[in-house]
Every structure is written in structure tokens, then in C-alpha cells.
């Protein structure tokens, strides 16, 4: 119970200081900060908060959709550039093997068309664009659906360059 409360507290801290594009994306979903915080803090297969100078800067969460599929989510503050490399390393070295060991073979993520930081991060992690979803958002916004096929191989050197690119892209 204490872990869940701490997670929700950290996520609320992130929500209060969201990057502008992340705030726009949540608005396009039709979500307010509290709804998004509650959704991210809901029991997840795997979730982690990344901090910069002891202050929550980003949260990544994987929630079960089906017995083999997860929904992947991430939001961050303007401190993203300080944690981007850690997020990428964790995703490749810890999250993927952990989720595969639990029997998951796929993670899906939707992002607003034009959210270039999110798109670059997804593609560097090995997510593949599957489709455009017109009129998906609350305000007739187009979203993109990406999938991470967890059993696909992503070379470690690709992950290292992804971390550098994610940091550069977020700057």
C-alpha cells in the first residue's frame, strides 16, 4: 500500500510540472492531470519513476491489455533530458526482459501526431508505427499507434545510440 501511495505522489508531482507537449497530449486525450495520474498509478505489470536531483522527472508504466499485450505510457517534466538515458537503458536492459519473462510479447503505445519527442523515443526503443488513428482524441486529434514487439531483437549498440538521440531530441 505504501508503494502505491508513493507512486501516486511521485506521478502527481510530475503531472504538476509536465512538459508542454505532454500536457497537450493529455488534453488531446481529454484527460486532466488527476485522471492521468490515477491511470498511471493503477496497478501495473511494471512501472518506474525516474528522478533528477531527488525530484520525480518521468514515469514509465506498462499496464495489461490482454494476456500477451501491454499498454505502454510515459510522461515527463522539463527535466526529461537529465533522465532520458536512464529511461532507455532501463527499457532495454530491465523492462523488456522482465515483461518477456511474464509472458508478454507486445506493448502498444499511442501518441499524438506531431509529438516528435515521443515519436523519436518510441522509434529508438524499437516501437514500430502500425497505424494513424484519425479523430481519436477529444478534439478530433489524430494519434499514432506504435507497437513494441518485445521478442524482436534490438542490438545493444542501437539502444546506446537511442539514448544519446533521445537526450539530444529532448533538448
C-alpha positions as CSV (number, residue, x, y, z in Angstrom):
1,X,0.0,0.0,0.0
2,X,2.8,2.4,0.9
3,X,4.5,1.8,-2.5
4,X,1.2,2.6,-4.3
5,X,0.8,5.9,-2.3
6,X,4.4,6.9,-3.0
7,X,4.0,6.1,-6.7
8,X,0.8,8.2,-6.9
9,X,2.5,11.1,-5.1
10,X,5.5,11.0,-7.5
11,X,3.2,10.9,-10.5
12,X,1.2,13.8,-9.2
13,X,4.5,15.8,-8.8
14,X,5.3,15.0,-12.4
15,X,1.8,16.0,-13.6
16,X,2.1,19.4,-11.9
17,X,5.3,20.1,-13.9
18,X,4.6,18.3,-17.3
19,X,6.5,19.2,-20.4
20,X,4.3,21.3,-22.7
21,X,3.9,18.6,-25.3
22,X,2.9,16.0,-22.7
23,X,0.3,18.4,-21.3
24,X,-1.0,19.0,-24.9
25,X,-1.2,15.2,-25.5
26,X,-3.2,14.6,-22.2
27,X,-5.6,17.4,-23.2
28,X,-6.0,15.8,-26.6
29,X,-6.9,12.6,-24.8
30,X,-9.5,14.6,-22.9
31,X,-7.7,13.8,-19.6
32,X,-7.0,16.1,-16.7
33,X,-3.9,15.7,-14.6
34,X,-5.6,13.8,-11.8
35,X,-7.3,11.3,-14.1
36,X,-3.9,10.7,-15.9
37,X,-2.1,10.3,-12.5
38,X,-4.7,7.8,-11.3
39,X,-4.4,5.8,-14.6
40,X,-0.6,5.7,-14.5
41,X,-0.6,4.7,-10.8
42,X,-3.1,1.9,-11.3
43,X,-1.7,-1.5,-10.6
44,X,0.8,-2.1,-13.4
45,X,2.8,-5.1,-14.6
46,X,5.8,-2.8,-14.4
47,X,6.2,0.9,-13.5
48,X,9.1,3.1,-12.6
49,X,9.6,6.8,-11.7
50,X,12.9,8.4,-12.8
51,X,14.1,11.3,-10.7
52,X,16.5,14.2,-11.2
53,X,18.0,15.7,-8.1
54,X,15.6,13.8,-5.9
55,X,12.6,15.2,-7.8
56,X,10.4,12.9,-10.0
57,X,11.1,13.7,-13.6
58,X,9.4,10.9,-15.6
59,X,7.3,7.9,-15.2
60,X,7.0,4.8,-17.4
61,X,4.3,2.3,-16.9
62,X,3.1,-0.9,-18.6
63,X,-0.5,-1.9,-17.9
64,X,-2.0,-5.2,-19.0
65,X,-4.4,-5.1,-22.0
66,X,-4.6,-8.8,-22.8
67,X,-2.7,-11.9,-21.6
68,X,0.0,-11.1,-24.1
69,X,-0.3,-7.3,-24.6
70,X,0.5,-4.3,-22.6
71,X,-0.3,-0.6,-22.9
72,X,2.9,1.5,-22.5
73,X,2.7,5.0,-21.1
74,X,5.2,7.7,-20.3
75,X,5.1,11.4,-19.2
76,X,7.9,13.7,-18.2
77,X,8.8,17.1,-16.9
78,X,11.2,19.5,-18.4
79,X,13.9,17.5,-16.5
80,X,13.5,14.8,-19.2
81,X,16.9,15.5,-20.7
82,X,18.5,14.5,-17.4
83,X,16.8,11.1,-17.2
84,X,16.4,10.1,-20.8
85,X,19.4,7.9,-21.0
86,X,18.4,6.1,-17.8
87,X,14.9,5.5,-19.2
88,X,16.3,4.0,-22.4
89,X,18.8,1.8,-20.6
90,X,16.1,0.6,-18.2
91,X,13.6,-0.1,-21.0
92,X,16.1,-2.3,-22.9
93,X,18.0,-3.9,-20.1
94,X,15.3,-4.4,-17.4
95,X,11.8,-3.7,-18.7
96,X,11.9,-5.9,-21.9
97,X,13.4,-9.0,-20.2
98,X,11.1,-8.6,-17.2
99,X,8.0,-8.3,-19.4
100,X,9.1,-11.2,-21.6
101,X,9.6,-13.4,-18.5
102,X,6.0,-12.6,-17.5
103,X,4.8,-13.9,-20.9
104,X,4.1,-10.6,-22.7
105,X,5.1,-10.4,-26.3
106,X,3.7,-6.9,-27.3
107,X,3.4,-3.4,-25.9
108,X,1.2,-0.7,-27.6
109,X,1.6,3.0,-27.2
110,X,-0.5,5.8,-28.8
111,X,0.9,9.3,-29.1
112,X,-0.4,12.5,-30.7
113,X,0.7,13.0,-34.2
114,X,3.4,15.7,-34.2
115,X,4.7,14.8,-30.7
116,X,8.2,14.5,-32.1
117,X,10.0,13.8,-28.8
118,X,7.7,10.9,-28.0
119,X,7.8,9.5,-31.6
120,X,11.7,9.6,-31.6
121,X,11.8,7.8,-28.2
122,X,9.4,5.1,-29.3
123,X,11.2,4.5,-32.6
124,X,14.6,4.4,-30.9
125,X,13.3,1.8,-28.4
126,X,12.2,-0.3,-31.3
127,X,8.5,0.5,-31.4
128,X,7.0,0.3,-34.9
129,X,4.4,2.6,-36.3
130,X,1.3,0.4,-37.0
131,X,-1.4,3.0,-38.0
132,X,-2.7,6.5,-37.8
133,X,-5.9,6.9,-35.9
134,X,-7.8,10.0,-37.2
135,X,-10.3,11.7,-34.8
136,X,-9.1,9.6,-31.9
137,X,-8.6,12.5,-29.4
138,X,-11.1,14.5,-27.6
139,X,-10.8,17.4,-30.0
140,X,-10.7,15.5,-33.3
141,X,-6.9,14.9,-32.8
142,X,-5.0,12.3,-34.9
143,X,-3.0,9.8,-32.9
144,X,-0.4,7.3,-34.0
145,X,-0.3,3.7,-32.7
146,X,3.1,2.1,-32.2
147,X,3.8,-1.4,-31.1
148,X,6.9,-2.8,-29.3
149,X,7.2,-6.5,-30.2
150,X,9.1,-7.5,-27.1
151,X,10.6,-10.6,-28.6
152,X,12.1,-8.6,-31.6
153,X,15.8,-8.1,-31.2
154,X,17.2,-4.6,-30.7
155,X,21.0,-4.5,-30.8
156,X,22.6,-3.0,-27.6
157,X,24.5,-0.5,-29.7
158,X,21.2,0.7,-31.1
159,X,19.9,1.2,-27.6
160,X,23.1,3.2,-26.7
161,X,22.7,5.5,-29.7
162,X,19.0,5.8,-28.9
163,X,19.8,7.1,-25.5
164,X,22.0,9.8,-27.0
165,X,19.5,10.7,-29.7
166,X,16.6,10.8,-27.1
167,X,18.7,13.2,-25.0
168,X,19.5,15.3,-28.0
169,X,15.9,15.3,-29.3
170,X,14.5,16.3,-25.9
171,X,16.9,19.3,-25.7
